[in-house]
Amino acid sequence: MAASLASKLSRGGRSLLGGLANGGGSGLLRSTCEITNNHLYTQQQRTFIQMRTKLTVVDNSGAKQVMCIQALKGRKGARLGDTIVASVKEARPGGKVKKGDVVRAVVVRAAMQRGRCDGSEVKFDDNAVVILNKQGEPVGTRVFGPVPHELRKKKHLKILTMAEHLA
């Protein structure tokens, strides 16, 4: 009984909420089901930014949304401050970046938590990037929303100076 209930509620690692609970199939969340004393608990675990993860663009380069093609560091995927190769999926008309362009980007907000030296952890509600040119400089001239100071260790000082708010 309990096994059949779990199989009905969790189909292939997805919950009944489908796209809402799993980030729209973007690879952001993984869902696990656990049955204890006839109660069903669903626990969601945030994962790395990996291939086919959709991310929002938080600069004024002209792109709205990109999809990760490859994480340039690490086997599992990208974390906060890592560089990725991405394809532009949505773009504003008249922007510097067009739909279909393959660009490099730095992850400035990640839903996966990251520990700090003082023992605290930082995590954000969404995954966001800033688009870079071939020299590693930001294409846009403004960065919207909070940006963590961990980018200082990764040598992205230009992004920190353009940011509205440091987290």
Secondary structure as UniProt FT lines:
FT   HELIX           2..9
FT   TURN            12..13
FT   TURN            16..22
FT   HELIX           23..25
FT   STRAND          29..36
FT   TURN            37..38
FT   STRAND          39..46
FT   TURN            51..52
FT   STRAND          54..57
FT   STRAND          63..71
FT   TURN            80..81
FT   STRAND          83..91
FT   TURN            93..94
FT   TURN            99..100
FT   STRAND          102..109
FT   STRAND          114..115
FT   TURN            117..118
FT   STRAND          121..122
FT   STRAND          128..132
FT   TURN            134..135
FT   STRAND          143..147
FT   HELIX           149..152
FT   TURN            153..155
FT   HELIX           157..162
FT   STRAND          163..166
//
